[in-house]
Amino acid sequence: MKFDKWFYSQSTLVKVLLLLIPFVGWAMELFIRLSVAIREQDALHWVVFILFVAVGWTWVLCVVDLIYFLLKGRLILA
């Protein structure tokens, strides 16, 4: 699963638009975190994925990730 590589290959405008739409942004982050967890097989990535599924349904976490993405170019721990 290389969904994260597909996402990061898009233009910045497309990535921001995908993250801004409430349900689409949540789904994008879910698939990105899942693909990173499967590819890396690291305990930290699995913990972050599980926490995102448990708490990530709030739009606040998506906004925090969007701000971090605009500053650093990557999602938090993804």
N, C-alpha and C positions, 0 to 999 in steps of 0.2 A: 504494500500500500504506500503510494508516494504522493498522497494528497498534499502534504506540506510542501513538497518541492514544486508541485503545480501552483499552489497558492503564492509562494514566494517568487515564482517566475512571472507573475502578472505585474502590470504597471502599478505604481503606488496609488493612483486614483482608483483603479478597480479594486484593489485591496481595501482601501478606506471605505468605498461604497459597500463592499460586501460585509465589512464589519459594522457599519452604521445601521443597517436594517436590522431591527431587533431580533426576530426569529432566525433570519438568515445568518446574522453575525454569530448567534449562539451555535447554530449548526456548523458553521465554518470552523469555529474554534474547537468544537467537539471532534470533528473529523481530523483537523490538524493535530490536535493533541493525541488522538487515537493512533494516527499513522506514525507519529514520532515515538510513541510508547511501543508500538509493535516493532518498528525498525530498530530502535536503540536497545530494547530489552533491559532497561535500567529501572531499578526500583523507584528512583525519584520521579521519573516520567510517569510511571504507573500511579504513584501516589497523587501527583498533580492531576492526572486524568480523572481519578476517582473523586478527588475534591472538586474538580470542575463540574462533574456530573451531579454531585451532591449540592453544591452551592452555586454553581455557575449559571443557574437559570435566572439569576437576578441580572438585570441590565447594567447594574453598577460595575460588576466584574468585566463586562464587555467594554464599558467606557474606559476603565483603568487599562485594560489591554490595548485599546485603541490609542490612548495617550502614550503608553509605553512604546507601541509600534511606531508612532509618528516620531518619537525621540530616538529610538534605537534601531528601527527597521526590522524587528523581530517581535514575536509575541513573548510574554513572560514564560520562561522555562519551556519553550517549544522550539 
